Amino acid sequence: MKPRAVLALDIGAGSGRGILGYRASDGGLERVEEVHRFENGFVRLNGGLYWDYVRIYRGALDCLRACRARGVELDSIGVDAWSQDYAYIGAGGEVLGLPRCYRDPVNEAHARDFERDFRLGPLDHARSSGAGFISISTLRQLWYDRTHRKDLFKAARRYLYMPYLLVYLLTGVAGYDDSLPAIGEQCDARTLCYSDETARVLGVLDKTPPRLQWGTLVGRTNDAVLQETGYDAVPMACVDGHDTASAVSAIPDDGSFLWVSSGSYNMFGAVLEQPALNDELLSLGFVNTRLGDGRVCLMGGGAGMHFIQQCMRRWREEGREITYPQLTGYALAHRTARRFDFADVPGAAADMPAALNAAIERAGHAPAHSPHALYEAFANSLAQLTAEGLTRLEGLLNRKFPRVYVVSGGAQANAVNQRLAEALARPLLAGLPEAATMGNIRAQLTALGAGLAKTSIEMRRFGL
């Protein structure tokens, strides 16, 4: 008998991958396995930055071919990716041009167009949408297109967020889920549902695809997929399309808690019963969004593992054989007061170790003379920054949460997690290094009627 599984397509700005979730005899989850990984990245074209969506589609097909090579019977597919960016679909169903990348400089240059044209104060739209100002948001990109790319905007019959562009290419089904419009500044703050009023202001009410329901089957793969991969009419499930929402959805807790999704860039926040519309929270850029299971996820962001990743790249170029376990072991065994302010470190520094040491000296400490000592300073600094952000969040919510979770790649950064638990003076649970994928799989199993027992996911405990 062929093994049965669900396929999570997890598409990031730098790479995409296919993760198989093998199903147990009771229909639940037995194990997971990465089957294929492919490169992604924006392309520079005519002075702009764009996504090569054909490369992403080909990568997805390669994931399906890898599943076929393993003899796997696929019960469903789900797609999660980054938020904000989108593609236009023409009247004949074709993709109109390349989707623009959130890193395109025009986003920053025109970020305030929406408020200026409607004479809105800094918090007016945030209060109505439940989302703090986001310079790269879907709303602001759509406003730019309406104003500066009029022919393209007029020709578009629909626009599709990036995860749903891939769903569309695989199935022909157009839609969106609740995890995406809120962080795009397109929701009604009271309901966290797509705002028809905002869509009318943008001129996209007739271009908005149908809303799809998390944890349901929404279509099947088309004939092109059959011809390319041999898979015929595989069901497509609606998951939390925004990868951070998918990661939070995977956390094994059905209540309210603090969370950190730790990667190159840290996202952090709280899961709540109702939206938090505190003006100061909104002015800090926090966003209320809806998880597929109906709870509210309050999201903010800050510095993450990017800085040490750039150090590792530099050290490899210098021929140094340094591993994360070595750095973590040193930082767990050695404690100093050495730290720095991330605001003093250029994110694109060519020599990141030197940039971090300059920031350490600016903070009044002696520089770190080895990669291990530099990582110890990084662990101190990231734990402090994250703790300050979470503590400030609790103060603005006037609430202290008993549980804190760290998920995604940084869940394996034990030294950072131990320091964060100590700074917060409470236990911290870390795990799910592939959290977005696990949330994706959970939604698929829900759509198939099985569900995923969250309590079966192991988390490591850090604390005093």
Helices and strands as residue ranges (DSSP letters): E 4-11, E 15-23, E 29-39, E 42-45, E 48-51, H 53-69, E 73-80, E 86-90, E 95-96, H 105-109, H 113-118, H 124-129, H 138-148, H 150-155, E 156-161, H 162-171, H 196-202, G 205-207, E 217-220, H 223-229, E 235-237, H 243-249, E 257-261, E 265-272, H 279-283, E 287-290, E 296-303, H 306-317, H 324-333, G 342-344, H 352-362, H 371-397, E 404-407, G 409-412, H 414-424, E 428-430, H 435-447, G 454-456, E 460-462
